[in-house]
Amino acid sequence: MSLELLSKLETKIQAALETIELLKMELEEEKQKNQNLTETNQQLSQDLHSWNEKITGLVGLLNDEVSE
């Protein structure tokens, strides 16, 4: 192999390593976003459940008043 080919190979390897590092950083960012969305989804699900319980209770009160 000539020095020119080795130099080209080294350049390509370096570019590949930089790309891998960038992709790792992007993956970590996406994992963090996913974690944040999961937490938000859990909170919203809890809120929805709470509101459903409140509404069910209020509808029950209305039904009791109407049936009296």
Secondary structure, 3 states (H helix, E strand, C coil): CCHHHHHHHHHHHHHHHHHHHHHHHHHHHHHHHHHHHHHHHHHHHHHHHHHHHHHHHHHHHHHHHHHC
